[in-house]
Amino acid sequence: MKMTGMLNGKVVVISGVGPGLGSTMANRFAAEGADLVLAARSADRLEEVAKQVRAAGRRALVVPADITDDDQVANLVEAATGEYDHIDVLINNAFRVPSMKPLAQTSFQHIRDAIELSGLGALRLTQGLTAALAEANGAVVNLNSMVIRHSQPKYGAYKMAKAALLAMSQSLASELGEQGIRVNSVAPGYIWGDTLQGYFAHQAGKYGTTVEQIYAATAANSDLKRLPTEDEVASAVLFLASDLASGITGQVLDVNCGEYHN
């Protein structure tokens, strides 16, 4: 993919940098000229991604942090603003695996934990970085999910958490707009990459079918008859983080190859 330098000179904070989309975004943003702050609970994974970013000639600050913890978020904000003299973009990507149980069988603690991470974790980071983002006329991009477009069984707790994230994103867009901060969301469908491939392989073994058959069945309801890749989702986030989207705030960009129309 041809690089354009659309993030030249910008500093991007990414939470939830793990295998899959978080790592893909970090590498894409670095390739487009951004310096990075990489945050997640696993320090080992962060160091691996940081090496890739530095190999691309960009700076990378690693800050292990649990964004459900006030003190750890405060430390992340202090470290980021201490390392860089400006912060331009915040990407809230922290993720919790859905319970895949009906709401009647899902514990209230699981629901609380899901909302704490997806909604309140993103809010903590946004609050902590608001002053820096305002100074830079910056942007926040929250990673949501196509779960907000449907009500399929067993996704109830996950949908509650992502619906809270969406409502928060819309409110923040209104509240922070006067400070020049844009707040948008990206809602992917299934994301084709190593993580989903591993899950499909597990399902294929469990049900005596093939990964190809599971992929085809999963993609059948989409207009393009395929699943978006990690790189395609990262492209949507990159667009909303860039100056190309300078007039866009309070919006959700769906990336699901046409499975749902909004």
C-alpha positions, 0 to 999 in steps of 0.5 A: 500500500502506498504511503502518503505521510498523512500523519507526518509530525503527529503524535498518536496514543494507542491503547489496547496494543495487542496482537491484531488490530492494535499492532496493525494500527501502530505500524500503519501510523508509523509508516504514515509519519507518526510518533507513538505512545503504545499502551496495554497491560502486556509489556512484552507485546508493547516492546515487540511493537515498539521495535517495529515502529522504531525500525520504521524510523519513528519514535515509540514510547512504551507505557504498560497500563490498565486503563480501568485504573485511575493511577495507571491512566494518570501515569500514562498521561504524565509519561506521554506528555513528558516525552512529547511536547504535543499529543495529536491523536488518541485511539481507544482500542482496548478490547474485552472478549464477549461472554457469548452467553445470554444476558440471563446467564451473564454475571453482573460483574462481567457486564460491569467489567465490560463497560468499565473497560470499553466505556470508562477506560476510554473516558479516563484516557480522553479526560486525561489527554483533553488539555493536550488534544485541545492545544493540538486541535486533535482527534479521538477515534474510538474502536466500536463494533458492528454489534451496535447494528444488530441484536443477535443472541449472546452478544448482549453484554458486549452490545451494552458496553459498546452502546455505552462507548457510542453514547459517550463518543457522541456526547464527547464530540459535542462537549469537546468540539468548542476546544477543537477536538474531534471525536469519531468512532470506527465500527468494524465487523469481523476482522480478518487477521491472525486472531480470527483465523485462529478462532475459525480454525478452532471452530473448524476442528470443533464442528468438523468443517474447514476454515474456508467454509466458515469464512464463506458462511460468515461473509455470505451476508456482506455485499462484498462476500468477504471480511474486512482485513485488519489493514482496511480497518486501520485505514478507516481509523487513519482517515478519521485521525488525519487532517483529511477528516478535519470537518468530521466529528460525532460520526461512526464509520462502519467497516463491514464489507456491506454486512450492515447498512447504516 
